[in-house]
């Protein structure tokens, strides 16, 4: 099954629009992990993320691993590779997206593809499309993979570039969305990123995006976005949009419970909040 199909299927089967971000930050991990004097940083990160996967897997439609947090580890490449293998083995059918925001040309793009899909075995990646077809056409051919494309992002200064008005009066990000939908989606493997923080007309955008194309609604949680408009991005089956949360799930307040229970509780609560908005349609 294609990765996009897996995401949509898990949305329906597991009743979830939640994607769990896997952003390992040693400064924020629980004392039980950090205090393991017999382990190096790579072992601590892997032990923590395996624990996160174990308790959140029943509640997510996908995982998204932020590559930068792995790259700061001397053995980060192997940790990411082992983590993805663990997810594939312990929870078949949950796609793992590597958030690397790549975007280059020719042999450089080929090297990225060989590393992320060949070596690391990712099911999807996040890409920056602003170098055009040189970035996107090699990815169009990867019909089994999810290609998550930066269209309208949630960072405050993104508008400096993305809101530039073109000659026909539309902002650059709308033109980019048109490319994702009509030029690069030949294999039906694209996922546009749309922001929850800038007041987009979500009903209008859902009408542009094909029914079987998932949408990643960005900026919910620590970045200050909300999911009040999530219901307007649902497709005809009542799914089709998902929200990623990293810090809010990985590093919740523990109080008297174990860190695993705290992580699971955070994931379940956000899943239920998203489903509440989903039912409000």
C-alpha positions in Angstrom: 0.0 0.0 0.0 1.3 3.5 -0.8 2.3 5.7 2.1 -0.5 8.2 1.5 -3.0 5.4 1.4 -1.6 4.1 4.7 -2.1 7.5 6.3 -5.7 7.8 5.1 -6.4 4.2 6.1 -5.1 4.7 9.6 -7.2 7.9 9.9 -10.3 5.8 9.3 -9.4 2.5 11.0 -7.8 4.1 14.2 -10.1 7.1 14.2 -7.1 9.6 14.4 -5.9 12.7 12.7 -2.8 12.8 14.8 0.8 12.5 13.7 3.4 12.2 16.5 6.6 14.1 15.9 9.8 12.4 17.0 12.2 15.2 17.9 14.7 13.9 20.4 16.1 16.6 22.7 18.3 15.3 25.5 17.8 18.4 27.6 14.1 17.6 27.8 14.0 13.8 28.2 12.9 12.3 31.5 15.5 11.7 34.3 15.0 7.9 33.9 16.5 8.1 30.4 19.1 10.8 31.0 20.4 9.2 34.2 21.5 5.9 32.5 25.2 6.3 33.1 25.9 3.1 31.2 24.4 4.4 28.0 25.7 6.9 25.4 23.5 9.6 24.0 22.5 7.5 21.0 21.3 4.7 23.2 19.4 7.1 25.4 17.7 8.7 22.4 16.8 5.3 20.9 15.4 4.0 24.2 13.3 7.1 24.7 11.9 7.1 21.2 11.1 3.4 21.2 9.2 4.0 24.4 7.3 6.9 22.8 6.5 4.7 19.7 5.2 1.9 21.9 2.6 4.1 23.7 1.6 6.4 20.9 1.4 4.0 17.9 -2.3 3.0 18.5 -3.3 6.7 18.4 -1.5 8.1 15.3 -1.8 8.0 11.6 1.9 8.6 11.0 5.2 9.5 12.7 7.4 12.4 11.7 11.0 12.4 12.6 12.8 15.8 12.6 16.2 14.9 11.1 18.1 17.9 12.6 17.7 16.4 16.1 19.3 13.2 14.9 22.1 15.0 13.0 23.5 16.5 16.2 24.3 13.0 17.5 27.6 11.6 16.2 25.7 8.3 15.4 22.5 10.0 14.5 22.2 8.5 11.1 22.2 5.0 12.6 19.8 6.0 15.3 17.3 7.3 12.8 17.7 4.2 10.7 17.2 1.9 13.7 14.2 3.9 14.9 12.4 3.6 11.5 13.2 -0.1 11.4 11.7 -0.5 14.9 8.5 1.3 13.8 8.2 -0.8 10.7 8.8 -4.0 12.6 6.7 -3.3 15.7 3.9 -1.4 14.0 3.6 -2.3 10.3 1.5 0.1 8.3 2.4 3.3 10.2 4.4 5.5 7.8 7.4 7.4 9.0 8.0 10.8 7.4 11.5 12.3 7.8 11.3 16.1 8.1 14.5 17.3 6.4 13.1 20.0 4.1 15.4 19.1 1.3 15.4 20.8 -2.2 18.3 20.6 -4.6 19.2 19.6 -8.2 20.5 16.7 -10.2 23.0 14.4 -8.5 22.5 16.1 -5.1 18.8 15.2 -5.2 19.7 11.7 -6.2 22.0 11.4 -3.2 19.2 12.6 -0.8 16.8 10.1 -2.3 19.3 7.3 -2.0 20.1 8.2 1.6 16.6 8.8 2.9 14.6 6.2 1.0 17.4 3.7 0.3 19.5 3.7 3.5 17.2 5.1 6.2 14.0 3.5 4.7 11.7 6.5 5.3 8.2 6.3 4.0 8.0 10.0 3.2 10.0 13.2 3.4 9.4 16.9 3.7 10.7 19.0 0.8 11.2 22.6 -0.1 10.0 23.0 -3.7 11.4 26.4 -4.4 14.0 25.1 -6.9 11.1 23.8 -9.0 11.0 20.7 -11.2 14.6 19.8 -10.4 13.5 19.0 -6.9 10.1 17.6 -7.5 10.2 15.5 -10.7 12.5 12.9 -9.2 10.1 12.6 -6.3 7.0 12.4 -8.6 8.3 9.0 -9.7 8.3 7.6 -6.1 4.6 6.7 -6.1 4.8 4.6 -2.9 6.3 7.4 -0.9 4.7 10.5 0.8 6.1 13.8 -0.5 5.2 16.5 2.0 5.6 19.9 0.3 6.1 23.3 2.0 3.3 25.5 0.6 2.0 27.9 3.3 4.1 27.4 6.5 3.3 28.5 10.0 6.5 30.4 10.9 5.8 34.1 11.4 8.3 35.3 8.7 7.2 32.8 6.1 4.9 35.4 4.5 7.9 37.5 3.5 8.4 35.0 0.7 5.1 33.1 0.5 2.8 36.1 0.4 4.5 37.9 -2.5 1.7 38.8 -5.0 2.2 37.6 -8.6 1.1 39.4 -11.7 -2.2 37.5 -11.8 -3.0 38.8 -8.2 -2.5 35.5 -6.4 0.1 35.0 -3.7 3.1 32.9 -4.4 2.0 30.1 -2.0 -1.3 29.7 -3.9 0.7 29.3 -7.1 2.8 26.7 -5.3 -0.3 24.8 -4.1 -1.5 24.7 -7.7 1.8 23.2 -8.8 1.6 20.5 -6.1 -2.0 19.6 -7.1 -1.8 19.9 -10.9 1.8 19.5 -11.9 3.5 17.2 -9.4 0.8 14.9 -8.2 0.9 12.6 -11.1 1.6 9.6 -8.8 -0.9 10.8 -6.2 1.9 11.0 -3.6 1.9 14.7 -2.6 0.9 16.2 0.7 0.7 20.0 1.0 1.6 21.8 4.2 -0.9 24.5 5.1 -0.7 26.8 8.1 -3.2 26.9 11.0 -1.8 30.3 12.1 -2.7 32.8 9.3 -6.5 32.6 8.8 -6.6 30.7 5.5 -9.9 30.0 3.8 -9.9 26.3 4.5 -13.1 25.4 2.7 -11.8 27.0 -0.5 -8.5 25.2 -0.2 -10.1 21.8 0.4 -12.1 22.3 -2.8 -8.8 22.8 -4.7 -7.0 19.8 -3.1 -8.1 16.3 -4.4 -10.2 14.2 -2.1 -7.5 11.5 -1.8 -4.7 14.0 -1.1 -3.9 14.3 2.7 -3.1 17.8 4.0 -0.7 18.5 6.9 -2.1 21.3 9.0 1.0 23.0 10.5 1.6 25.2 13.5 -0.9 23.6 16.0 0.5 23.5 19.5 3.8 25.1 20.5 3.7 27.4 17.4 0.4 29.0 18.5 -1.9 27.6 15.9 -5.3 26.1 16.6 -7.4 23.4 15.0 -10.7 25.3 14.9 -10.8 25.1 11.1 -9.7 21.5 10.9 -13.2 20.3 10.1 -13.2 22.5 6.9 -10.2 20.5 5.6 -11.9 17.1 5.9 -12.5 15.1 2.7 -15.7 13.3 1.7 -14.9 10.5 4.1 -14.4 12.8 7.1 -10.6 12.4 7.1 -7.8 13.7 4.8 -6.1 16.2 7.2 -3.7 15.5 10.0 -1.9 17.5 12.7 1.7 16.9 13.9 2.6 17.4 17.5 6.1 17.0 18.8 7.0 18.8 22.0 3.4 18.7 23.3 3.5 14.9 23.2 7.1 14.0 23.9 7.7 16.3 26.9 4.5 16.7 28.9 4.3 17.5 32.6 4.6 14.1 34.4 3.2 14.9 37.8 3.0 11.5 39.6 2.7 9.2 36.6 5.5 7.6 34.6 6.9 9.4 31.6 5.4 6.7 29.3 1.9 7.2 30.8 2.3 11.0 30.5 3.3 10.7 26.8 0.4 8.4 26.1 -2.0 10.7 27.9 -0.9 13.7 25.9 -1.3 11.8 22.6 -4.8 10.5 23.5 -5.9 14.0 24.7 -4.8 15.6 21.5 -6.3 12.9 19.3 -9.6 13.3 21.1 -9.5 17.1 20.7 -8.9 16.7 17.0 -11.8 14.3 16.7 -14.0 16.7 18.6 -13.3 19.3 16.0 -13.7 16.7 13.3 -17.2 15.9 14.5 -18.2 19.5 14.6 -18.5 19.6 10.8 
